[in-house]
């Protein structure tokens, strides 16, 4: 299934939780951590216990086990309708081990510290891990990086984590765009993340969903090129040739594999959207 768009929803916000069921994002991160004030943690946890499985795929982001709320979050997760647990500020596989020992859900790791980036390969290799989510705000703060539209100060961390995720065969979700009133910056970040190879983008507002869904799905041009590459390569194979040429470019087996992945993603998106 596609994970083009993953929207954070504060579990303490009853109105946002109700509206989230009808949103067209691919996944929700029901948040017990940063988006919930300390005084509201218990109420947010109780609210999640009563939700059903309607709406997009739901993950629950717990508080760290080194906080006053982490243990209670973990105790509650087993009774919450969700597809997995998002573990914040993962710095080593041991952080995932501590959660895996107490819940039987799939795990997602937030990579949002220098330690997490440097241990990304070991974290991504964890047997219970389904994916990683970049926590770019916390990471930028830890790096003392300046906010730049091109995200240049974060490139090394983004690429290191993406390499680790691809080596381990797990999903990789780009960090949030804070510029709610700048749709051009949002589109640019989505395009950049997709060009790098991320599977999708984490979001902080429903208004960002459309941009992420569009950027991380193949467009008509990509789908057409994929089909023509597959057809041309098959024709070349039938003639005993090892390569084909499409639009003046060499097409080899690796390009065909990529084309098939493009079509598979396009089909998954179409199935989700009922097309």
Residue pairs with C-beta under 8 A, 6 or more apart in sequence:
1 26
1 57
1 268
1 272
2 26
2 199
2 200
2 216
2 217
2 265
2 268
2 269
2 272
3 26
3 27
3 57
3 131
3 171
3 173
3 199
3 200
4 26
4 199
4 200
4 201
4 212
4 213
4 215
4 216
4 217
4 269
5 25
5 26
5 27
5 200
5 201
5 203
5 208
5 209
5 212
5 213
5 216
6 25
6 26
6 27
6 28
6 29
6 59
6 133
6 173
6 200
6 201
6 202
6 203
7 20
7 23
7 25
7 27
7 28
7 29
7 56
7 202
7 203
7 204
7 205
7 206
7 208
7 209
8 29
8 31
8 35
8 61
8 176
8 202
8 203
8 204
9 16
9 17
9 20
9 28
9 29
9 30
9 31
9 35
10 16
10 31
10 35
10 36
10 44
11 17
11 30
11 31
11 32
11 35
11 36
11 44
11 45
11 47
11 48
11 60
12 35
12 36
12 37
12 40
12 41
12 43
12 44
12 47
13 35
14 47
17 30
17 47
17 51
19 206
20 28
20 55
20 56
21 54
21 55
22 55
23 55
23 56
23 206
23 209
24 56
24 209
24 213
24 273
25 56
25 203
25 206
25 209
25 212
25 213
26 56
26 57
26 200
26 213
26 272
27 56
27 57
27 58
27 59
27 83
27 200
28 55
28 56
28 57
28 58
28 59
29 59
29 60
29 61
29 86
29 133
29 202
30 48
30 51
30 58
30 59
30 60
30 61
30 80
30 82
31 61
32 41
32 44
32 45
32 48
32 60
32 61
32 62
32 63
32 69
32 73
33 61
33 62
33 63
33 64
33 88
34 88
36 44
38 68
38 69
41 63
41 69
41 72
42 72
45 69
45 72
45 73
45 76
48 60
48 76
48 80
48 82
49 76
49 79
49 80
51 58
51 80
51 81
52 81
53 81
57 83
58 81
58 82
58 83
59 82
59 83
59 84
59 85
59 86
59 108
60 73
60 77
60 80
60 82
60 84
60 85
60 86
61 85
61 86
61 87
61 88
61 110
62 70
62 73
62 74
62 77
62 85
62 86
62 87
62 88
62 99
63 69
63 70
63 73
63 88
64 70
64 87
64 88
64 89
65 71
65 74
65 95
65 98
65 99
74 99
74 102
74 103
75 102
77 85
77 103
77 105
78 103
78 104
82 105
83 105
83 106
84 105
84 106
84 107
84 108
84 130
85 99
85 103
85 105
85 106
85 107
85 108
86 107
86 108
86 109
86 110
86 133
87 95
87 96
87 99
87 107
87 108
87 109
87 110
88 110
88 112
88 135
89 95
89 110
89 112
89 113
89 116
89 135
89 138
90 96
90 109
90 110
90 111
90 116
90 123
91 113
91 115
91 116
91 119
92 115
92 119
92 122
92 123
93 119
93 122
93 123
93 125
93 126
95 109
96 107
96 109
96 123
96 126
96 128
96 129
97 126
99 107
100 107
100 126
100 128
106 128
106 129
106 130
107 126
107 128
107 129
107 130
108 129
108 130
108 131
108 132
108 133
109 116
109 123
109 124
109 126
109 129
109 131
109 132
109 133
110 116
110 132
110 133
110 134
110 135
111 117
111 120
111 123
111 132
111 133
111 134
111 135
111 139
111 157
111 161
112 134
112 135
112 136
112 137
112 138
112 139
112 142
113 135
113 138
113 139
113 142
114 139
114 142
114 143
114 157
116 123
116 161
117 139
117 157
117 160
117 161
118 160
120 132
120 160
120 161
120 163
120 164
120 165
121 163
121 164
121 167
121 168
123 129
123 132
123 164
124 132
124 161
124 164
124 165
124 167
124 168
124 170
125 167
125 168
129 168
129 170
130 170
130 171
131 165
131 170
131 171
131 172
131 173
131 199
132 161
132 164
132 165
132 170
132 171
132 172
132 173
133 173
133 175
133 202
134 157
134 158
134 161
134 172
134 173
134 174
134 175
134 202
135 175
136 151
136 154
136 158
136 174
136 175
136 176
137 175
137 176
137 178
139 145
139 154
139 157
139 175
140 147
140 153
140 154
143 153
143 154
143 157
145 153
145 154
146 153
147 178
149 185
149 188
150 192
151 158
151 189
151 192
154 175
158 174
158 175
158 196
159 196
161 172
162 172
162 196
162 197
162 198
165 171
165 172
166 172
166 197
171 199
171 200
172 197
172 198
172 199
173 198
173 199
173 200
173 201
173 202
174 189
174 190
174 193
174 196
174 198
174 200
174 201
174 202
175 201
175 202
176 201
176 202
176 203
176 204
177 185
177 186
177 189
177 190
177 201
177 203
177 204
177 208
178 204
179 185
179 186
180 204
180 205
180 207
180 208
183 211
186 208
186 211
187 211
187 215
189 201
190 201
190 211
190 212
190 214
190 215
190 216
191 215
193 201
193 215
193 216
194 215
194 216
198 216
199 216
200 212
200 216
201 208
201 212
201 215
201 216
203 209
203 212
213 269
217 265
217 266
217 269
218 226
218 262
218 263
218 265
218 266
218 269
222 262
222 266
223 262
223 263
223 266
225 246
225 247
225 259
226 258
226 259
226 260
226 262
226 263
226 266
227 259
227 263
228 246
228 247
229 244
229 246
229 251
229 255
229 256
229 259
230 256
230 259
230 260
230 263
232 244
232 245
232 246
232 251
233 243
233 244
233 251
233 252
233 253
233 255
233 256
235 244
236 242
236 243
236 244
236 251
242 252
243 250
243 251
243 252
244 250
244 251
245 251
